[in-house]
């Protein structure tokens, strides 16, 4: 099967377009590498402090929940998924059905 000269013309133009796109991409990368663009990026209006502060013992509560979660995963017959400890209780339930041994 012989390829026509028209195919080679299209291929050449497509290659030039792709090359120009790659060069523009590289030029933009170099510009953002060399110039300090931090003053250009302003997100103070989008980012705010959290409205509700964390409780004082949040780290201990998370550690207890993670330890419980790890123990539940190792224990036979318990589901692996837990809800976050909002009330201090975990929602791990015993598995039932044909996949109870998995």
N, C-alpha and C positions, 0 to 999 in steps of 0.2 A: 504494500500500500504506500503510495507516494504522497507526501504532504505538499500542498499547494503553496506557492509563494505568498498568497494572501494570508495563510496561516502564520507564516513566519513574520509578516508585517504586524499582524495583531499581537503576536507573541512578543515582539520587540517593544511595541508601545505599552503593552501591559507590564512588561519588565521595567520600563522607565517609570511608570506610575507607581509601581510597588517600591522601586528604589527611592523615588522622591518622598514617599510616605515614610520609609525607614529613616532617611536622612532628616526629615522634619522631626521625627520622634527622637532621634539622637540629639539633634540640636536643642530641642526643648529640655531633654534630660541634662545636657551640659549647662544650659542656662540656669536651671534650678539647682544644679550642683554648685556652680560658682557664685551665684548671687545670693545674698542673705534675704530670703523671701519671707522670713517670719513676720516683719512688720506689715506685709501685704495681706496676711491671713488674719482675719479678725472674726472671732467666734464668740466674743464676750456676750453678745446679745442672745446667742443660742445656748450657751452653757450657763447653768446657775447652780447654786448650792442646793443640796437636797433639802426638801421641806421638813422631813421628819428625821430627827437624829437617831442614830443607832442606840439601842439600850446599852447601859454600861457593861453588862456581862455578855455582850454579843459573841465574843471570841470563844468563851467557854461553852456557850449554848451550841455554837456551830461545831466545836470539837466533840461535844457529847453526841450530837446527831450523826456526825461522820463516823464516830466509833460504833454507834448503834447500827448504822447502815452497813458497815463492814462486817459486823458480827452477824447481822441478818442475812447477808449474802452467803456467808460461810455455813450458816445453819441450814439443815435439811428442811425442805418444805416451805420456805418463806420466799415471797416475791422479792425481786431485786430492786424494785422501784419504791422510793419513799417521797413523800411530800416534804417541803421545807418545814422546819419546826416553828410554826407560828404560835401554836398553843402548847407546845411542849410534847405533843403526842405525834406518833408516827403512824402512817397509814399502811404499813406493811401487813399484808394479809397472807394466810396460808394458801398455797396453790391448790387448786382442785381441777380435776379433769385429766385428759390423757397426757398433758405435758407436765404433770406434777413431779415427775422424776428428773426432768431436764434441768 
